[in-house]
Amino acid sequence: MYKIDLNTGERKLLMTLAPSDVAGVTTIIDLRMTADGKAYGYSFSRELSDLFQVEGVR
């Protein structure tokens, strides 16, 4: 998340949002933040799958 100065266009990195387990996370969505920026919540999309290896099949 960046803070952008609208007068100068300067960007400053404030924080990086990510769940504790980032496996399969594709998108951070629906961010909500308090006016003072001290608390926030967000949702994310996750895509997981299984891979199977089969041997000896004719």
N, C-alpha and C positions, 0 to 999 in steps of 0.2 A: 504494500500500500504506500502510495506516495502523497505527499503534501505538495500542492502546486501553488506558487505565487502567481496570482492572476495578472499582476502588473508586469512582472519580468519574465514569466514563463518558466522560472527555475523550479526544478523538481527536487524534492528531498525524500529519501527513503525513510518511512516511519517504522514499518514492520513488515514481516513476511508472514502471511497467513497460510497455515497448513495443519491438517489433523495430525495427531501423534503417529498414526500409521498411514503413510502416504501411498501404500500399495494400491494400484488401480485407480487412484484419484485422477479425474480428467478435468474437473472444473470446480472452482470455488464460486458459489452462487448465493444470492439473497443475503448480502452483508448488511448488518444493522450495527450502528455505533452510537454511543452516547455523545452528547454535544461536546463534552470535554475530552473525548477520545480515550478515556481510561477503561471503558468496558465495551465489549463487542460480542457479537454472535454471528454465525454464518452456517450455511448448509453447503454440502458438496455432492458432486456426482462421483460414483465409483463404479467401475466396470471390472468385474472379476470373471475368470473362466478357469476351466480345468483342461489339462492336456493329458491324454492317455497314450501310452506306447504299447502296442500289441505286437508280439513276436510269434512266429510259428503258425500263422493263419494262412490257409490255402484258399 
